Amino acid sequence: MAMLDSNGAEPAYPAEGDHKPGGTNPLANIVAPFAKAGGYYARSWGAYLDGGRGELPVARPTLSLATHALRDEIVLVGLRMRRPLSDAKVYERINNEVDQALALYGKKGWLKKPAGFFAAPPAPTDVSIRSFTNRNRTHQRMSFESGYRPYDGEPGRDRWLSYSGNHREYALMLRHPEPRPWLVCIHGTEMGRAGLDLTLFRAWHLHEDFGLNVVLPVLPMHGPRAKGLPKGAVYPGEDVMDDVHATAQAVWDIRRVIAWIRSEQPDAQIGLNSISLGGYIAALVASLEDGLSCAILGVPPSNLVEILGRHAGLAKDDPRRKTLELAAPIGRMISPLALQPKLPPEGRFIYAGVADRIVHPREQVLQLWEHWGRPDIGWYHGGHTGFFQARPVQRFVDAALSQSGLVARSRITPGSTLQGSR
C-alpha cells in the first residue's frame, strides 16, 4: 500500500487503549494533548519495530508525524470544550428518543434495509442565484428551500423543525457560461464558510485550471445554517436524533443540488469531492444516487456513533455509555457501510492520514475502504488536519478527477499520478 508522500518514510498507526476524559480542568486540557501525542509517538515505534499490522502503512516514526498527532489532539480538546457533555437528565431524554426511534425504524424495516430511510428528493424549483465579483473573480451564491422534514412520528422531529436556519440550503457556485462537468464539494465539521471552503477545496484551481463547474453546499447546522441554534445544538454531537436528522437532511440537500444540476444540464457529468464529515455524507450519496462519475472521500468517517463514542472521553462506568450501546443499531443504519456504492469501481477514491487522531484509520477509514471494494487509496504522512498542507493529497485528487474522466488528462500537471492501492 503506497504512501502519498515521497520522504521515504511510511509511518505506523498503532493500536490504542481507552481514551480518558480531559474533564473541565484547564490544566488537564493543556497537558492531555501532549501526553496523548507522546503516547502515540511511543506506540508508533513499537508498531514500526514489530513490522506493522494489516493494511496500514508502516515506517519509521518521525517528530513531524508526532507534531501532526499533537495538532489533532489540540483540535479535539477545542471541540470538547465547545461541545461539553450534558447531564444525566438530558441523556434520559436522548435515550428515550433512541428507544422510540429503534421501535419506529424496526417497524419500517429500515434497520435491516437502510436505503428506504433516505427518501429521494425532487429537484428544487425556487432557486435563487446571485453573482458577486471580487478581485476580478466572479462566484455565485445559490439558495433554495430545503424541503426536508423528518418522518411523522420520528423522535426529535419538532425540535429539528424548530432549527429554522436549516430550512434553507445555501451553496457557493463557480460556473462557466458553457456546459462543463460538475464537482460537488462537501465540507467537513466546523466548515461551511465561504473563504474556508474555497481554500481547502482549492475551488478556484478546480474551476479555472480544470474547467469544472464547482458547487459547495452548506451542511445542516453549519455556516449560515447554524444561525439561531440553541446552545449545545451541533452536528455531529451527543444528541443522537439530531445527528440522524442532520445526516438525512444533508443527504437530501446534496441530492437536491444534484437534481438541480441535471435539470439545468441533463447530460452533465457529476462527481463528488469531500472532506471529513463531508466524506461520510458523500459515501452515503454515492450509495443512493445513480449516474455519478466519481466520489473522492477525504479522511472519511464510516460510523458517526462509533466515532462520537471514541471521542466522548467517557469512563467505562459512566452511565452515559448506555446511550452509545442503545444507539449502535441507528449508527449502523445511517452508515455508508450499510449500503452498496452505486459508482463503478474506477470512480471510487479515498485518501487518509496515517497519524489521524480524529478519524481513526483502522477503525473508520479501512472499514469503508474494504466495504467499497478496496478502491484506490492514498495515505499521506500526517494527521486529520494536515490534508490541506499535503501536496501529495492535492496530486491524488487531481489524478482521481482525471482517472474518473471528469477532467481531461491534458489538464493534469505532469507528475500528478494516482499513488494508491486497490
VOPAGU-2260 file (C-alpha; in pm, 1 decimal, decimal comma):
REM VOPAGU-2260
SITE   aa  ch    i         X         Y         Z
SITE  MET   A    0       0,0       0,0       0,0
SITE  ALA   A    1     168,9     316,4    -117,6
SITE  MET   A    2     204,5     642,9      66,6
SITE  LEU   A    3     119,8     981,3     -79,6
SITE  ASP   A    4     445,0    1147,0      13,0
SITE  SER   A    5     797,4    1097,7    -108,7
SITE  ASN   A    6    1005,2    1132,1     206,0
SITE  GLY   A    7    1077,6     760,3     213,8
SITE  ALA   A    8     907,8     704,7     547,3
SITE  GLU   A    9     578,7     526,9     584,7
SITE  PRO   A   10     467,9     562,9     948,4
SITE  ALA   A   11     274,6     316,1    1151,3
SITE  TYR   A   12     -60,2     377,8    1313,2
SITE  PRO   A   13     -53,1     175,0    1635,5
SITE  ALA   A   14    -346,4      43,9    1829,6
SITE  GLU   A   15    -466,5     248,4    2125,0
SITE  GLY   A   16    -621,8     192,5    2462,1
SITE  ASP   A   17    -930,4     359,4    2603,4
SITE  HIS   A   18    -939,8     737,7    2597,4
SITE  LYS   A   19    -950,7     916,3    2930,9
SITE  PRO   A   20   -1161,7    1228,1    2963,7
SITE  GLY   A   21    -976,6    1553,7    2997,3
SITE  GLY   A   22   -1254,9    1696,2    3210,3
SITE  THR   A   23   -1307,4    2064,9    3257,1
SITE  ASN   A   24    -974,4    2117,9    3435,3
SITE  PRO   A   25    -789,4    2377,1    3224,0
SITE  LEU   A   26    -450,9    2228,5    3313,6
SITE  ALA   A   27    -568,6    1881,8    3207,6
SITE  ASN   A   28    -687,7    2024,6    2875,8
SITE  ILE   A   29    -342,4    2170,7    2819,6
SITE  VAL   A   30    -144,6    1864,2    2925,4
SITE  ALA   A   31    -363,6    1590,7    2773,9
SITE  PRO   A   32    -284,8    1660,6    2404,2
SITE  PHE   A   33      89,1    1644,4    2471,1
SITE  ALA   A   34      54,6    1324,8    2671,7
SITE  LYS   A   35    -159,3    1157,6    2406,3
SITE  ALA   A   36      62,3    1269,2    2119,7
SITE  GLY   A   37     365,3    1144,1    2313,6
SITE  GLY   A   38     193,5     813,3    2371,0
SITE  TYR   A   39     112,9     788,1    2002,6
SITE  TYR   A   40     477,3     852,0    1912,5
SITE  ALA   A   41     596,6     582,9    2153,7
SITE  ARG   A   42     345,1     328,2    2025,0
SITE  SER   A   43     445,4     413,0    1668,6
SITE  TRP   A   44     795,6     296,1    1745,7
SITE  GLY   A   45     659,5     -29,8    1882,4
SITE  ALA   A   46     448,8     -87,9    1572,6
SITE  TYR   A   47     742,2       3,3    1347,6
SITE  LEU   A   48     979,7    -237,2    1521,5
SITE  ASP   A   49     714,4    -510,8    1504,4
SITE  GLY   A   50     681,2    -457,2    1131,2
SITE  GLY   A   51     325,8    -323,0    1144,0
SITE  ARG   A   52     -11,7    -491,9    1114,9
SITE  GLY   A   53    -257,4    -538,8     835,5
SITE  GLU   A   54    -328,4    -287,7     564,0
SITE  LEU   A   55    -189,6      29,3     721,0
SITE  PRO   A   56     146,1     164,6     601,3
SITE  VAL   A   57     437,1     108,9     835,0
SITE  ALA   A   58     759,6     307,4     856,6
SITE  ARG   A   59     997,5     483,5    1086,7
SITE  PRO   A   60     810,0     737,4    1304,3
SITE  THR   A   61     919,7    1099,5    1288,4
SITE  LEU   A   62     885,4    1407,2    1507,8
SITE  SER   A   63     693,9    1568,6    1221,9
SITE  LEU   A   64     435,9    1294,0    1247,3
SITE  ALA   A   65     412,9    1342,3    1624,1
SITE  THR   A   66     350,6    1712,7    1560,9
SITE  HIS   A   67      59,0    1624,8    1333,0
SITE  ALA   A   68     -83,2    1399,2    1604,4
SITE  LEU   A   69     -45,3    1678,2    1860,9
SITE  ARG   A   70    -231,2    1921,8    1638,7
SITE  ASP   A   71    -520,7    1677,7    1605,4
SITE  GLU   A   72    -530,3    1626,6    1982,4
SITE  ILE   A   73    -546,6    2003,7    2036,3
SITE  VAL   A   74    -835,8    2024,5    1788,7
SITE  LEU   A   75   -1015,9    1751,0    1982,8
SITE  VAL   A   76    -975,6    1945,2    2307,2
SITE  GLY   A   77   -1123,5    2250,4    2137,8
SITE  LEU   A   78   -1418,9    2050,2    2008,6
SITE  ARG   A   79   -1484,4    1902,9    2353,5
SITE  MET   A   80   -1476,6    2248,3    2511,0
SITE  ARG   A   81   -1723,9    2377,3    2253,5
SITE  ARG   A   82   -1940,4    2066,1    2286,1
SITE  PRO   A   83   -1941,0    1963,3    2654,3
SITE  LEU   A   84   -2137,2    1657,0    2758,5
SITE  SER   A   85   -2479,1    1720,5    2910,4
SITE  ASP   A   86   -2601,1    1596,1    3245,6
SITE  ALA   A   87   -2792,4    1277,7    3318,9
SITE  LYS   A   88   -3138,7    1435,0    3270,6
SITE  VAL   A   89   -3058,8    1532,7    2912,8
SITE  TYR   A   90   -2934,8    1181,1    2846,8
SITE  GLU   A   91   -3262,2    1040,4    2977,0
SITE  ARG   A   92   -3439,5    1233,8    2702,7
SITE  ILE   A   93   -3180,5    1125,0    2442,4
SITE  ASN   A   94   -3215,4     759,5    2545,1
SITE  ASN   A   95   -3596,1     775,7    2535,2
SITE  GLU   A   96   -3580,7     915,7    2182,4
SITE  VAL   A   97   -3338,0     644,1    2075,0
SITE  ASP   A   98   -3569,8     375,3    2213,9
SITE  GLN   A   99   -3865,7     524,9    2025,6
SITE  ALA   A  100   -3662,5     556,8    1706,9
SITE  LEU   A  101   -3548,8     194,2    1723,8
SITE  ALA   A  102   -3911,5      83,9    1750,2
SITE  LEU   A  103   -4015,3     303,4    1455,0
SITE  TYR   A  104   -3720,1     213,0    1233,2
SITE  GLY   A  105   -3758,9    -154,6    1314,8
SITE  LYS   A  106   -4127,9    -144,5    1222,9
SITE  LYS   A  107   -4045,8      30,1     893,5
SITE  GLY   A  108   -3773,9    -224,5     817,6
SITE  TRP   A  109   -3504,6      42,9     788,7
SITE  LEU   A  110   -3268,6    -112,6    1041,8
SITE  LYS   A  111   -3228,7    -405,4     801,8
SITE  LYS   A  112   -3273,6    -213,1     475,4
SITE  PRO   A  113   -3148,9     142,3     540,3
SITE  ALA   A  114   -3184,2     263,1     181,5
SITE  GLY   A  115   -3557,4     305,1     245,0
SITE  PHE   A  116   -3486,5     560,0     517,7
SITE  PHE   A  117   -3330,2     802,9     268,5
SITE  ALA   A  118   -3615,6     932,8      55,4
SITE  ALA   A  119   -3529,0    1061,1    -293,9
SITE  PRO   A  120   -3598,5    1436,9    -311,6
SITE  PRO   A  121   -3735,0    1633,5    -607,2
SITE  ALA   A  122   -3530,1    1897,1    -785,5
SITE  PRO   A  123   -3573,4    2244,1    -631,6
SITE  THR   A  124   -3779,8    2492,1    -830,3
SITE  ASP   A  125   -3737,0    2806,7    -620,2
SITE  VAL   A  126   -3363,6    2850,4    -671,5
SITE  SER   A  127   -3222,6    3195,7    -608,0
SITE  ILE   A  128   -2885,2    3276,6    -766,5
SITE  ARG   A  129   -2686,7    3596,6    -713,6
SITE  SER   A  130   -2348,3    3686,5    -859,1
SITE  PHE   A  131   -2062,7    3850,1    -666,6
SITE  THR   A  132   -1736,9    3982,4    -807,7
SITE  ASN   A  133   -1424,0    4028,1    -601,4
SITE  ARG   A  134   -1072,1    4090,7    -738,3
SITE  ASN   A  135   -1186,0    4020,1   -1093,6
SITE  ARG   A  136   -1327,6    3682,9    -996,8
SITE  THR   A  137   -1699,4    3612,6   -1003,0
SITE  HIS   A  138   -1876,0    3349,9    -799,2
SITE  GLN   A  139   -2244,6    3284,8    -746,4
SITE  ARG   A  140   -2442,9    3214,3    -433,5
SITE  MET   A  141   -2731,5    2975,9    -468,4
SITE  SER   A  142   -3008,5    2909,5    -219,0
SITE  PHE   A  143   -3338,6    2725,3    -211,1
SITE  GLU   A  144   -3585,0    2586,4      39,1
SITE  SER   A  145   -3453,7    2252,4     159,5
SITE  GLY   A  146   -3795,4    2095,5     194,5
SITE  TYR   A  147   -3661,2    1826,3     426,1
SITE  ARG   A  148   -3886,9    1716,0     709,5
SITE  PRO   A  149   -3837,3    1418,0     940,7
SITE  TYR   A  150   -4098,2    1146,6     908,4
SITE  ASP   A  151   -4423,2    1180,2    1102,7
SITE  GLY   A  152   -4375,4    1030,9    1445,0
SITE  GLU   A  153   -3997,8    1034,2    1423,4
SITE  PRO   A  154   -3847,8    1127,9    1762,6
SITE  GLY   A  155   -3697,6    1476,2    1777,9
SITE  ARG   A  156   -3899,9    1590,9    1475,8
SITE  ASP   A  157   -4046,4    1905,2    1631,7
SITE  ARG   A  158   -3713,2    2007,4    1780,0
SITE  TRP   A  159   -3541,0    1960,9    1447,2
SITE  LEU   A  160   -3800,8    2168,2    1264,0
SITE  SER   A  161   -3750,8    2446,5    1519,5
SITE  TYR   A  162   -3393,0    2490,6    1388,8
SITE  SER   A  163   -3509,4    2745,4    1133,5
SITE  GLY   A  164   -3163,2    2810,5     992,0
SITE  ASN   A  165   -3171,4    2463,7     838,6
SITE  HIS   A  166   -3485,6    2533,6     637,7
SITE  ARG   A  167   -3291,2    2686,9     351,9
SITE  GLU   A  168   -2995,8    2536,8     167,0
SITE  TYR   A  169   -2705,0    2759,0      62,4
SITE  ALA   A  170   -2422,4    2688,7    -178,7
SITE  LEU   A  171   -2134,6    2871,1    -344,5
SITE  MET   A  172   -2100,4    2812,7    -715,7
SITE  LEU   A  173   -1818,2    2866,6    -965,3
SITE  ARG   A  174   -1983,2    2817,1   -1302,4
SITE  HIS   A  175   -1869,9    2851,2   -1662,5
SITE  PRO   A  176   -2104,9    3005,6   -1919,6
SITE  GLU   A  177   -2099,4    2688,2   -2133,1
SITE  PRO   A  178   -2178,4    2330,9   -2022,6
SITE  ARG   A  179   -1897,6    2169,8   -1823,3
SITE  PRO   A  180   -1860,4    1873,9   -1585,6
SITE  TRP   A  181   -1965,8    1944,6   -1225,8
SITE  LEU   A  182   -1789,0    1875,3    -899,3
SITE  VAL   A  183   -1991,9    1890,4    -577,3
SITE  CYS   A  184   -1758,6    1963,8    -283,6
SITE  ILE   A  185   -1894,9    1855,0      55,7
SITE  HIS   A  186   -1726,0    2015,2     355,2
SITE  GLY   A  187   -1636,7    1885,7     699,8
SITE  THR   A  188   -1720,8    1976,2    1058,8
SITE  GLU   A  189   -1670,6    2343,4    1151,7
SITE  MET   A  190   -1659,9    2438,7     782,5
SITE  GLY   A  191   -1941,2    2570,9     563,3
SITE  ARG   A  192   -1785,7    2917,8     542,9
SITE  ALA   A  193   -1710,3    3070,6     204,6
SITE  GLY   A  194   -1345,7    3162,5     239,9
SITE  LEU   A  195   -1251,5    2845,4     423,9
SITE  ASP   A  196   -1430,5    2608,2     187,3
SITE  LEU   A  197   -1296,3    2777,1    -126,4
SITE  THR   A  198    -943,8    2747,1      12,1
SITE  LEU   A  199    -948,8    2393,1     148,3
SITE  PHE   A  200   -1109,4    2252,2    -164,6
SITE  ARG   A  201    -880,3    2459,4    -392,8
SITE  ALA   A  202   -1204,2    2551,4    -566,8
SITE  TRP   A  203   -1058,8    2817,3    -798,1
SITE  HIS   A  204    -793,0    2572,4    -917,9
SITE  LEU   A  205   -1063,0    2316,7    -996,9
SITE  HIS   A  206   -1270,1    2580,3   -1174,0
SITE  GLU   A  207   -1004,3    2771,3   -1366,1
SITE  ASP   A  208    -729,7    2514,9   -1429,7
SITE  PHE   A  209    -951,7    2209,3   -1473,8
SITE  GLY   A  210   -1250,9    2384,6   -1629,6
SITE  LEU   A  211   -1502,8    2239,2   -1386,4
SITE  ASN   A  212   -1823,4    2386,1   -1257,5
SITE  VAL   A  213   -1778,8    2371,2    -880,8
SITE  VAL   A  214   -2057,8    2388,0    -625,3
SITE  LEU   A  215   -2000,6    2394,4    -248,2
SITE  PRO   A  216   -2319,9    2326,8     -49,2
SITE  VAL   A  217   -2350,1    2404,3     322,0
SITE  LEU   A  218   -2439,2    2113,8     550,1
SITE  PRO   A  219   -2711,8    2145,1     815,0
SITE  MET   A  220   -2612,6    2328,5    1135,7
SITE  HIS   A  221   -2307,1    2480,5     967,8
SITE  GLY   A  222   -2220,5    2824,6     834,1
SITE  PRO   A  223   -2530,9    3038,1     773,8
SITE  ARG   A  224   -2749,0    2739,2     862,9
SITE  ALA   A  225   -2625,0    2747,5    1223,2
SITE  LYS   A  226   -2797,7    3080,5    1283,9
SITE  GLY   A  227   -3033,3    3073,8    1580,5
SITE  LEU   A  228   -2937,4    2727,7    1704,9
SITE  PRO   A  229   -2982,4    2673,5    2078,2
SITE  LYS   A  230   -2670,4    2626,9    2289,6
SITE  GLY   A  231   -2525,0    2279,5    2252,4
SITE  ALA   A  232   -2700,8    2200,5    1923,6
SITE  VAL   A  233   -2424,7    2083,5    1689,3
SITE  TYR   A  234   -2366,1    1828,8    1415,6
SITE  PRO   A  235   -2223,7    1585,7    1487,4
SITE  GLY   A  236   -2290,7    1591,0    1860,7
SITE  GLU   A  237   -2418,6    1395,5    2157,4
SITE  ASP   A  238   -2786,0    1426,0    2059,8
SITE  VAL   A  239   -2838,1    1109,1    1858,6
SITE  MET   A  240   -3161,9    1207,8    1687,3
SITE  ASP   A  241   -3024,0    1547,7    1588,1
SITE  ASP   A  242   -2737,7    1356,4    1425,0
SITE  VAL   A  243   -2985,3    1130,9    1246,0
SITE  HIS   A  244   -3191,9    1421,7    1114,5
SITE  ALA   A  245   -2882,2    1619,4    1017,3
SITE  THR   A  246   -2743,4    1323,1     823,7
SITE  ALA   A  247   -3074,3    1260,3     649,3
SITE  GLN   A  248   -3112,6    1627,5     560,3
SITE  ALA   A  249   -2752,5    1657,3     440,8
SITE  VAL   A  250   -2804,2    1363,6     204,7
SITE  TRP   A  251   -3140,0    1508,2      94,0
SITE  ASP   A  252   -2993,2    1853,2      26,7
SITE  ILE   A  253   -2691,3    1723,9    -167,9
SITE  ARG   A  254   -2919,2    1509,0    -381,7
SITE  ARG   A  255   -3139,1    1815,3    -447,7
SITE  VAL   A  256   -2831,1    2004,7    -564,3
SITE  ILE   A  257   -2751,2    1715,3    -798,5
SITE  ALA   A  258   -3111,2    1710,8    -921,2
SITE  TRP   A  259   -3091,8    2085,1    -990,9
SITE  ILE   A  260   -2769,3    2039,7   -1190,0
SITE  ARG   A  261   -2937,9    1773,4   -1401,0
SITE  SER   A  262   -3238,7    1996,5   -1459,1
SITE  GLU   A  263   -3000,2    2266,7   -1587,0
SITE  GLN   A  264   -2771,1    2031,9   -1780,4
SITE  PRO   A  265   -2934,6    1691,3   -1835,0
SITE  ASP   A  266   -2624,4    1518,4   -1970,5
SITE  ALA   A  267   -2385,0    1662,0   -1710,7
SITE  GLN   A  268   -2103,7    1456,2   -1565,9
SITE  ILE   A  269   -2114,2    1497,1   -1189,0
SITE  GLY   A  270   -1857,1    1399,8    -928,2
SITE  LEU   A  271   -1826,5    1433,8    -551,3
SITE  ASN   A  272   -1526,1    1566,9    -362,0
SITE  SER   A  273   -1535,1    1565,4      16,7
SITE  ILE   A  274   -1352,8    1623,4     342,6
SITE  SER   A  275   -1404,9    1450,1     680,3
SITE  LEU   A  276   -1776,2    1466,6     773,3
SITE  GLY   A  277   -1834,4    1550,5     407,8
SITE  GLY   A  278   -1669,4    1219,5     315,2
SITE  TYR   A  279   -1924,7    1038,4     527,3
SITE  ILE   A  280   -2210,3    1223,1     353,2
SITE  ALA   A  281   -2054,1    1174,1       8,9
SITE  ALA   A  282   -2026,1     798,7      70,6
SITE  LEU   A  283   -2397,8     788,1     153,1
SITE  VAL   A  284   -2494,3     994,8    -151,4
SITE  ALA   A  285   -2278,0     776,5    -376,6
SITE  SER   A  286   -2467,3     474,2    -242,9
SITE  LEU   A  287   -2807,6     623,8    -323,1
SITE  GLU   A  288   -2758,7     836,6    -635,2
SITE  ASP   A  289   -2724,8     682,9    -982,1
SITE  GLY   A  290   -2502,6     814,5   -1258,5
SITE  LEU   A  291   -2221,5     983,7   -1067,3
SITE  SER   A  292   -1876,3     984,4   -1226,5
SITE  CYS   A  293   -1668,1     972,7    -908,9
SITE  ALA   A  294   -1659,6    1016,6    -533,8
SITE  ILE   A  295   -1339,7    1127,0    -364,7
SITE  LEU   A  296   -1362,0    1065,6       9,5
SITE  GLY   A  297   -1108,4    1262,1     212,9
SITE  VAL   A  298   -1032,8    1141,6     569,0
SITE  PRO   A  299   -1385,3     993,6     589,4
SITE  PRO   A  300   -1556,1     853,1     899,2
SITE  SER   A  301   -1774,2     549,9     840,4
SITE  ASN   A  302   -1988,8     539,6    1157,8
SITE  LEU   A  303   -2081,7     855,9    1349,2
SITE  VAL   A  304   -2199,1     684,5    1666,6
SITE  GLU   A  305   -1872,4     493,2    1696,0
SITE  ILE   A  306   -1654,7     796,9    1635,6
SITE  LEU   A  307   -1852,8    1009,1    1881,2
SITE  GLY   A  308   -1820,5     736,8    2141,7
SITE  ARG   A  309   -1447,7     721,4    2085,7
SITE  HIS   A  310   -1402,6    1093,0    2149,4
SITE  ALA   A  311   -1660,6    1141,7    2425,6
SITE  GLY   A  312   -1399,4    1066,8    2690,6
SITE  LEU   A  313   -1643,4     860,2    2898,4
SITE  ALA   A  314   -1511,9     635,9    3173,4
SITE  LYS   A  315   -1606,0     269,8    3145,9
SITE  ASP   A  316   -1853,7     302,5    3432,9
SITE  ASP   A  317   -2012,9     625,6    3306,0
SITE  PRO   A  318   -2392,5     572,3    3273,0
SITE  ARG   A  319   -2391,0     781,7    2956,6
SITE  ARG   A  320   -2222,7     488,2    2783,3
SITE  LYS   A  321   -2571,2     335,0    2774,4
SITE  THR   A  322   -2659,3     585,0    2501,6
SITE  LEU   A  323   -2381,4     455,3    2278,4
SITE  GLU   A  324   -2496,0      97,5    2331,8
SITE  LEU   A  325   -2859,4     184,1    2260,9
SITE  ALA   A  326   -2775,8     388,7    1952,7
SITE  ALA   A  327   -2543,0     133,6    1791,3
SITE  PRO   A  328   -2813,4      -3,4    1552,6
SITE  ILE   A  329   -2900,0     352,0    1446,3
SITE  GLY   A  330   -2533,3     428,7    1385,8
SITE  ARG   A  331   -2519,9     128,8    1154,1
SITE  MET   A  332   -2844,4     228,3     981,0
SITE  ILE   A  333   -2712,7     570,2     877,6
SITE  SER   A  334   -2364,4     443,0     792,5
SITE  PRO   A  335   -2241,6     400,9     432,5
SITE  LEU   A  336   -2127,9      55,1     545,6
SITE  ALA   A  337   -2496,3     -45,5     538,6
SITE  LEU   A  338   -2534,1      47,8     170,2
SITE  GLN   A  339   -2366,3     -56,0    -152,1
SITE  PRO   A  340   -2192,6     212,2    -361,8
SITE  LYS   A  341   -2356,3     272,9    -699,0
SITE  LEU   A  342   -2037,9     410,8    -851,7
SITE  PRO   A  343   -1825,3     191,8   -1076,5
SITE  PRO   A  344   -1504,0      79,2    -901,0
SITE  GLU   A  345   -1292,1     310,0   -1117,1
SITE  GLY   A  346   -1482,2     609,6    -979,9
SITE  ARG   A  347   -1413,1     539,5    -610,4
SITE  PHE   A  348   -1123,9     710,6    -431,3
SITE  ILE   A  349   -1018,9     754,5     -67,1
SITE  TYR   A  350    -732,2     938,3      97,3
SITE  ALA   A  351    -643,1     943,9     466,2
SITE  GLY   A  352    -370,9    1039,3     712,6
SITE  VAL   A  353    -172,2     768,1     887,4
SITE  ALA   A  354    -144,2     985,5    1201,3
SITE  ASP   A  355    -513,1    1086,2    1208,0
SITE  ARG   A  356    -624,6    1117,4    1570,3
SITE  ILE   A  357    -979,1    1227,8    1485,0
SITE  VAL   A  358   -1092,3     976,2    1222,1
SITE  HIS   A  359    -903,6     662,5    1320,5
SITE  PRO   A  360    -758,9     499,8    1006,1
SITE  ARG   A  361    -809,1     141,3    1121,7
SITE  GLU   A  362   -1146,2     178,8    1291,4
SITE  GLN   A  363   -1306,3     414,1    1038,9
SITE  VAL   A  364   -1125,3     450,8     705,5
SITE  LEU   A  365   -1022,9      90,5     645,8
SITE  GLN   A  366   -1377,4     -29,2     715,5
SITE  LEU   A  367   -1507,2     194,4     439,5
SITE  TRP   A  368   -1220,3     106,6     205,0
SITE  GLU   A  369   -1292,4    -265,7     247,1
SITE  HIS   A  370   -1667,1    -212,8     203,0
SITE  TRP   A  371   -1611,7     -13,1    -114,5
SITE  GLY   A  372   -1416,8    -297,2    -270,5
SITE  ARG   A  373   -1065,6    -172,6    -187,9
SITE  PRO   A  374   -1060,2     117,4    -436,0
SITE  ASP   A  375    -760,3     343,2    -495,6
SITE  ILE   A  376    -649,5     476,6    -159,1
SITE  GLY   A  377    -373,2     720,7     -77,6
SITE  TRP   A  378    -211,1     750,3     264,6
SITE  TYR   A  379     -42,4    1079,9     340,9
SITE  HIS   A  380     218,9    1145,6     608,3
SITE  GLY   A  381       9,4    1348,9     852,0
SITE  GLY   A  382    -290,4    1383,2    1078,0
SITE  HIS   A  383    -654,7    1467,0    1016,9
SITE  THR   A  384    -598,1    1840,8     992,6
SITE  GLY   A  385    -285,6    1800,8     779,1
SITE  PHE   A  386    -455,2    1718,1     449,4
SITE  PHE   A  387    -474,1    2080,4     336,0
SITE  GLN   A  388     -94,2    2116,7     357,2
SITE  ALA   A  389     -16,4    1788,8     184,6
SITE  ARG   A  390      76,9    1839,2    -179,8
SITE  PRO   A  391      53,8    1461,9    -239,0
SITE  VAL   A  392    -315,1    1484,3    -141,9
SITE  GLN   A  393    -364,2    1760,6    -398,1
SITE  ARG   A  394    -196,6    1546,4    -663,3
SITE  PHE   A  395    -408,4    1249,3    -561,7
SITE  VAL   A  396    -732,1    1446,0    -602,0
SITE  ASP   A  397    -621,7    1587,4    -937,0
SITE  ALA   A  398    -529,4    1243,6   -1066,4
SITE  ALA   A  399    -856,9    1094,4    -939,0
SITE  LEU   A  400   -1053,9    1353,0   -1135,4
SITE  SER   A  401    -859,1    1256,5   -1444,2
SITE  GLN   A  402    -887,6     882,1   -1393,2
SITE  SER   A  403   -1262,9     908,7   -1346,2
SITE  GLY   A  404   -1295,4    1102,3   -1673,4
SITE  LEU   A  405   -1428,1    1419,4   -1511,7
SITE  VAL   A  406   -1115,9    1611,5   -1619,5
SITE  ALA   A  407    -920,1    1564,1   -1941,5
SITE  ARG   A  408    -573,0    1420,2   -1886,7
SITE  SER   A  409    -423,5    1708,9   -2083,4
SITE  ARG   A  410    -521,0    1943,5   -1799,1
SITE  ILE   A  411    -336,2    1745,1   -1531,0
SITE  THR   A  412      11,0    1867,7   -1433,3
SITE  PRO   A  413     280,3    1611,9   -1519,8
SITE  GLY   A  414     371,9    1410,3   -1212,6
SITE  SER   A  415      19,1    1407,1   -1071,7
SITE  THR   A  416      -7,5    1031,1   -1057,5
SITE  LEU   A  417    -254,0     830,0    -855,9
SITE  GLN   A  418     -33,8     666,5    -595,1
SITE  GLY   A  419    -251,7     426,1    -408,9
SITE  SER   A  420    -358,7      68,9    -378,3
SITE  ARG   A  421    -654,7    -136,2    -483,5
